[in-house]
Amino acid sequence: MTYDWKLYLCDDQGKKFFGLGPMQLLLNVSELGSLKKAADAMNLSYNKALGMIKAAEKGLGFPLTDKKIGGEQGGGSTLTPAARTVIAQYQDFCQRLDQCAGELFQEIFGA
């Protein structure tokens, strides 16, 4: 059995700055090599995608992407080491939540 978790990181005022959208965007940047291609893959405008990254960077307190120069498309983006760490931690946390929820479900409902 799997569970659908929606984990968001929020600032002190409760404003979301990191969740499934920015996570998928970062994964797409890593896979596709540019923020523009990542945004296109998610049917987002480049400005919306850039805003998501900037909000996440502000909330987390460190950069998530580095720009690279050159290439066929004139440049792109790569993830910073800190971004790779956040992705791994986020995914690990969600997997552990899924495991704990399954164990708790079995304990309570015996299924």
Beta strands, then each sheet from edge to edge (+ up, - down):
strand 1: 9-10
strand 2: 16-18
strand 3: 65-69
strand 4: 75-79
sheet 1: 1+ 2-
sheet 2: 3+ 4-
end
